[in-house]
Amino acid sequence: MDYSAETFGMLRALFARQRLGVLATHGPEHPYASLVAVRADDDLRHLYFSTTRATRKFQFLSAEPQVAMLVDSRSDDDLDFHGAVAATAVGAVRELEGDERALQLAAFLTRHPHLRPFASAPSSALVELEVDTYYIVSRFQNVTELHMR
């Protein structure tokens, strides 16, 4: 990994505070964005979210696993132009199954206990985003790339 301790710390703080992200997928005719509850693992190499399999989102990510996810610290205030941090994670997704799903679902539900009925349902998938690169924007125009592989 090539990152500074400051950049990694900024990302960890962002994921500790923020519980939602915007997932961008590729549809056959257009891009598609969805709000998802997200959990990051400790080393920030993987992000996890749950979705019902009978959604456009799941259909799109199943057909094209390359996605992007935006997580940001905005509060819809004018000060956000200089104080907000936005991180876009780019990588490939896959649905987790078996023991791996059970392990990561437990961690996901620790972060999002209110989603237990939804995320535990047989119709819901737990999806892992393996992050290749983060693009972090801070102080409005300061862009840093963090390569995870």
N, C-alpha and C positions, 0 to 999 in steps of 0.2 A: 504494500500500500504506500502511496505517496501522499502524505498529508501532514500538515503541521498540527501540533497539539492544540493550538488555538482554533483552527478550523474544525477539528474533530470535537473539541469541547463545545463549540457553538452548535454543531449539529446535534450532539447528545442533549444539550439543553433544550433545543427546539423540539426534539421528539419526546422529551420528558414533559414538556408543557402542552404540546398539541396532540389532540386525540383524533383529529380528522385530517384527511388528505383528499386531493382531487386526482382521480385516476383517469388518465387519457389512454384510450384504446383506438384501434383502427377499425372502422366499419367498412363494408364493401363500397359505400358511396361517399362516406364522409368520416372525419374523426368524431369521437364521442367522449364526453367527460362525465364522470360520476363522482359523487361525494361518498367516501368510504371511511369507516372507523379503521384506524391503522395502529399497528404495534411494530416497533423496531426491535431487533435483537441487540444485545449489548455491544457487538462490534459494528453495528450498522450495515452489515453486509446483506441482511435480509429484512424485508418488510412483509407484514402479514395483514390480510383483510379477509372478511367473509362476505359472500354474496350468494344469493339464491341462484341455482343453476338455470332456472327458467327466466333469465333476464337477458336483455340486449347486451349488457356489459359482459356477462359470462360467455355468451355466444361470440362476441367480438374477440375477447381475449383467448378463447379456445381456438379460433381460426387464425389469429395472429398474436403470438405470445409476447412480442416486443411491445412494451408499454412505457409510459412515463407516469410518475406520481409527484404532484406538487404538495409540499407541506410548508406552511408559512405562519408567521407570527403576527400578521396584521390584526388591527383592532378597528379598522374603518375610521381612522383618525388622520388628520393632516400630518401628524408627526410620523406616521408610518413611512412616508416618502424617504425619510432619513434613518429611521430606527428599526423598521421591520426587516426581518430576514426571511428569504424564501429559498427553499431547497427543492430542486427537481431531481428525482431519482430515475435513472434510465436503466432498463434491463429486461430480462425475460421472466415470465410468470409460469407457474405450474400449480395444479391442484395437488394438495397433500392428501395422502391416504394412509390407512393403517396406523401403526404405532407412531409414525412421524406426525400424522394429523392429530392424534390424541395428545401427544406431548405439546405441540404448538398451540392446539386449541386451549389447553389448560392455561398456558401463558397468555394467550389472547384474552381469555375470559377474566384473568386476574386484572388486566388493564381495562377491560370493558365488561364488568359483571352484569350490567343491565342488558347486554345482548345475548345472554345465555340461551333463552328460548329460541332466538333467531339463529345464532351461530351453531347451536347443537342439533338443530333440526336435520333430519335425513335429506331434505331438499336443498340444504345449504352446503356450499363448498368452502373450504379454508384454502386460501390461495397464498402462495409465497412468491414474492418478487425478489429475485436475486439481482442485487444492484451491481451494475457495471461501473457507473459513474454518477456522481452527484454534481450538479451545477448549483452553486450557492451564490445568491445575490444578497449583498448587505450594503448598508449605507447608500442605497438607491442605485448605484452604478458599479459597485465593487463586485466583480464576478470571479469566483474561484472554482476550479475543477478539482474534484477529489476522485481519483481512480481507485476503485476497490479491488481490482485484479491486477 
